[in-house]
């Protein structure tokens, strides 16, 4: 079900660094490997494989499966996607047995009946909470793509699933590349130890071109054809959560990481100003107000910027003693009294995913089920929904008000096969 960020966004320069890219190349899944069930895990051997099933076999799902295979500790043993063509293309690539290829809206349920150790969820965000919840209920480890949900109830479901996974001895990892990067980790450690002093204000931006070029052809028929709408999920407000949740979550996750606490409220605006397809907005401008009158000004753009700079996934936090600067795929450093040169990770998109895949494997082998990525991912996701709600409503929305919201987005999936 999953599609990907356009390849033209890819660059070693931070301002063009893609969030979703079609990447290819990996050998077929290893066969004849020892498959481990979670309830049987005691001491893993280095040559033993964890059997995974992929939910969402589009470009991103295929790419991530290649990285799981490249790791060497996994075997791709199942595939699920609404579309038969997607699951067959994926299945042929990874030698997935015909009986382990599942389609339809309930494809993930049929996949979970297979003898798997873990599921990897790369479907449209709207489906993430129910699929992750079902994975934990079925006794599978869960590797979940961001964003974790498109609404508050969905975030709460994932939070509960993470806790349930821990209680059942299952691993649950949410895949954020920046959280696995050595320079981001060290920079945030220093900031939290006081390197830039007392916070004054911050900036968070995500400016990029359209990442869904391959979906535009389907978006034109989305209002009358439910399957076309599903193929164009990245351009659909409900299925994707809009750009502030589906894409901009990466810069807002860094803002959340910096602050280490939720904001008091948010206010802002936005619209569909340039694009004439789909129903997602193509720009947001939101101010998040934190305690002690610290504000973070956020803006995003998802259309042609005609070469304007800077561009990409950028954060700055100004303090009494210095400034933190971070750029996804570019330089991460601290300026000021406690200068730190930092460094750059131009391959962060892939390297971060590889690090998380390795961590997931280590956690399964060690039965380390603390699942620390879940709470922070929930708060970052809620931050995007707070900003989206404030912009949609054109008024101040308070954090405590948001948490009480039981509004669940309804994709109205009538006309699709189960």
N, C-alpha and C positions, 0 to 999 in steps of 0.2 A: 504494500500500500504506500510505502514511503517514496517520495521523490527527493531530489537533491538540489543543492545550491549550484547555480550555474558555474561552469568551469571557467568562464572568462573572468570570474572574480578572483581566481587563484593567483597569488604572487608572493614572492618572498618579501616584498615590501609590505609593511603592516597596513598601509592604507588600502591595499587591494586584496588583503588576505581573505580567502573565502571561508564561510562557515559550513557550507554544504557543497562538496565537490564530487563530481563523478571521477573516481579513481579506479583504475583497473589493474589487474595482474595479481595472480596468486595461483598456486597449484591446486588441484582437486583435493578434497578432504582425505586425510589418511584413513585407510581401511584396515580392518583387522586389529584395531587398537582396543585396549582394555577400557570398557565403559564403566564409570563409577556412579553409583546411586548415592544421593546425599545421606540416606539413612545407614549406608554401609561404610561411610568414610571414617577411617581411623588414622592410619599413617599412609599417606600417598607416596607412591614411587615416582621418580622423575619421568619415567616413560609412560605413565598412565594418563589417559585422556578424560576430560570432562565432556560429556555429550551435551551439546546445545541445540536448541531449536530457535530459528529466527522468525519473528513476527514482523512482517513488513519487508517485502523482498524487492523493493525498488532500488534506486541508485545508492542511497545511503546504506540501506540494509546489505546490499551486495558488497559495498566497500568495507563495512565494518566486519562482515563475515570473512573477508580476505585477511583482515588483521587478526581475527581470532585464529584463523588457520595458520597464519604466519608465525604466531606465538609458539605453536607446537604442542600446547597443552590441551587443546580442544579438538573435537571432531564435530563437524556439522552433520547432525543426524535427523533434522526435521526442518520443515519450512511451512510458513503460513502467510497467506496474503489473500485479500478479497479476490484479486484477479488471477484467473488461470494462467494467462500468458506470463505474468510476472513470476508466479511460483514455479512454473515449468522452466523458464529461463534460468532462474536461480537454482532450481533442483538439478538441472543438467550441468550447470557449472560446478556444483559441489557434490555431485554424485549422490544426491538424496534419493532414497528409494521412492518409487511412485506412491506407495501406501503411506508414506510420511510427508506427502505434499497435501496441504489442507487449504481449502478456499472458502469464500463466503464471509459474511460478517462474523459468524461463529467459528471461523477458522482456528482461532487461538484455543478454543475449548477442545477441538479435536486434536490439536497439536499436543495439548497438555495430557492427553491420554496415552501419548507415546512414552517409551522408556527413556526419558531424558533426565539429565541432572540439573539443567538450567535453561531458562529462556532469555533471549535477547530481544528487547522490544524496540523496534524502529518504525512503528506505525505512526499515522498522524496523531498529534498530541491529544485530540479529543478522546481517543480510545485508551490512552495510557493507564488511567486509574483502574478501570475494570480489568484490563489485561494483567496488570501487575498484581492486583488483588487475587485474581484467579490463579496466577502462578504460585503465589505464596500458599494459597489454600490447597493447591495440588502438590505441595512439598518440593517445589523447584526453587533453586537460587534465581535471582532476578537481576538482570543488567538492563537498566532503563535509560533511554535517551532523554535529553531535555527537550522541551519543557515537560515537567511531569504531569501537567494538567492544564485545562483552559479555564477553570472556575474554582471558587473557594471550596465547594464540596469535594471536588476532585483532588485538591491539595490535601484536604483532611483525610480522604481515603488513602492516599499514598502514605501520608504520615502514619496512619494506623497500620497499613500493610508493612511498613518498615519495622514498626514495633513488634508486629506479629511474627515477622521473619526472624527477628532476634530471639523471640521466645521459643521458636521452633528450631533454632539452630541452623537457620538459612542465611545466606549472604544476599544483600540487597545493595547494589551500587548504582548511583546516578552519575552519568558520564559528563563531567565538565572538564574540558581540557586545561583551562587556566588553573584550576585547583590542583592539578598534578604537575605544574611547571615549577622548576626549581627557583627561577628568578621571582616569580609571583610569590611563592611561598616565603622566600627569604625577605623580600621587600615588605610584605604584610606583617611578618614577624617583627621586623625592625620598627615599623610604624606603630604597631600595638605596644611596643616597648618604649615609645616616646620619641622616635627619631625626628618627627616633624613637629613635635610639640602639640599644643592644643589645637584642635581642628577649627578652622575658620569657615571654609566653604569648599564645595567640590563641584566637579563637572563630570558628566558621563555622556558620551556620544557614540552613536552607531550610524555612520553615514556610508551607504553603499548603493550600488545599482540593483536592479531587479534580480533576485536569485531564482526566480521561477519561470525562466523563459520557456522551458519545455512544457509548462502547464498552461500557458496562455491559450493555446489552441483548444483545450478542453474547457477552459473557463467561459468561453463564448457560448457554450451549450449547457452550462451548469444549471441554469434556471429550469430547464425542461428535461434534462437528462441526468438522473441521479448518479449514474456511473461516471459520467463526464465530470460531475461535481467532485466525486471522490478522487478522480485522477488529478483534479486541480485543487486539491486540499490546501495547498500552501497559499492560495489566493482566496480562501474562504474563512471568514471571521470565526465561525464556530469551530470548524474542524482544526484550524491552526491556533486559534486564540488571538489572532491579529498579529501584526509584525512586532508589537511591543512585547508580546509573550513568546512568540515562536522564534524570533531572531534576536531582538534587543535584550533578551534575558541575559546574554553574556556580559554585556557592559553593566547591566543592573546587578548581576551577581557579584561583580567586582566591587561595586558600590556597597552592596550589602556586606561583603567580606570586610571592606575597610571599616565600616561603621560598627559592625558587630552587634547591632540592635535594630529593631524596626523603626521606621519613621513615625512621627506623630500623625502626619497627614500628607496629602498631596493635592495639587491643583494644576490644571493645565489645559491644553487644547490639542487639536490635530484635525486631520481630514484626509479625504482622498482628493488630492489636488492635481495630480499629474496623470496618473494611470487611468485608463478607461476600460479596464477589465477586472473581473473579480469584485469582491465587496470589502476587502481589507483597506484600511487607511494606508497611505504611503508616507505619512509624516506624523510625528508626535513631538510635542514640546511640553515637558512636565517639570514642575519643581517639587522636590520631596523635602519636607521640613522635619528635621530631627530635633532632639532635645538640645537645649542650650543655644537655640537659634542658629543651628548649623543647617544650611540649605545645600542641596545637590541639584544643580540644573541639568536636566537630561533632554537631549534632542535626538531624533532619528530621521533618516531619509532613506527611501527605497525607490529611487529613480535616478536617472542620469544626472551626475553632478558636473559634467563637462570639464573634468580635470581639476576642480577646486580641491585645495588642500587645507588642513589635514583631512584625511578620510579614514574610515575603518572603525575598529572597536577600541576606543580610547577612554582613559580615566585620568583625572587629576584631582588630588586633594591638597589644598593649601592649609598650612598650619603656621603657628607662631614661630617655628624654627626651621621650616623648610617646606618642600613640595614633593609629593609622590607623583610620579608619572608612569603610567602603564600603557602599553600598546600591544594588542594581540598580534603576535607574529613579529613584533618590533621590539624596541628598547623598553626595558623596565629599570627605573633608577630613582634615586632620592637626591634632590638638590637641597642645598642649604648648609646649616651648621654641622649636620651629621651626614655629609655627602657620602653616597654609596653608588659606585659605578654601575652595579648590576650587570645586565647583559641582555641579549636578544635570543629569542627562540623562533627563527623563521619557519621552522617545520612544526610549530606547536599544534596545528590542526591534527596531523597524524601522530606526532610524538606523544601528545597528550592522551589520545585515544589508546595508543599502544601501552602507555603507562597504566591507564585504568584497566585495560584488559589483563595486564600482568598482575595488577593488584587484586583483581577479582579472582584470578586463579590462585594466588597465594592465600587469599582469605578462605577460599573453599578448602584448600589443602590443609590449612592450619585450623580450620573451624573457627575462624575469627569472625564472629557475627555481630560485632558492635554496630556496624552499618552507619558509620558517622556521616556519610555523605547525604543521608536522607533529611535530617532536620534543616540543614543549611539550604538544601535545594528547595525545600518547602517554603522557607522564608523568602528566598529569592524569587520564586514563582509568584508568591503572594504580592511581592513588591511590584511585579509587572502588572498584576491584576488591579492593584491599587491605582497605579498610574493610568491604566486603561479606563478604569471606572471614572476617575476624575476628569479625564479628557472627554469621554463619551457624554458625561452628564454636564460638563461645563461648570463644575462647582467643586468646592473643597470636600474631599472624602477623608474621613479619619480612619486610622488603622484599626482601632477598636470597633468601629462601625463595620468595617469590611469583614472582620473575623466573625461577626454575627450573621453575615449574609448567607442565606441558604439558596440563593439564586443559582440554579444549575442550567447551563446552556443546553439547549435541545437542538440536535442536528437534524431532526426530522428525517430519518433515514428510510422512509417509506419508498417502496419501489426497488429496493436492493435485496438481493437473495441472502438468505440466512446461511 
